[in-house]
Amino acid sequence: MQKILKAIYDGELRIAESRDASTPEYRSAMTRFTHVQEKIMDALPREQRGLVEELSMASADVNGIVCQQDFERGYQLGALLMLAAFTGPLELG
């Protein structure tokens, strides 16, 4: 337990930076995203293409917030499950 707490404190354990971009699902989604973004960029006049970049950045910000909230809720749920496992009554079938 001490090792994981030290790793978290020292910034060595960062869940947000440990994405697996090598999965087929991730690669497929990223390819699709890139393809659609390029089609939109090609369809827009040059002076409006910055809006696509702004939209992409805003979407990434929202996604980051949602991921952080999901992680926090998942962590809390895991802690509650552990608490229930150790403090709840033992029921035998």
Secondary structure, DSSP 8 states (H G I E B T S, - for coil): -HHHHHHHHTT---GGG---TTSHHHHHHHHHHHHHHHHHHHHS-GGGHHHHHHHHHHHHHHHHHHHHHHHHHHHHHHHHHHHHHHHS-----
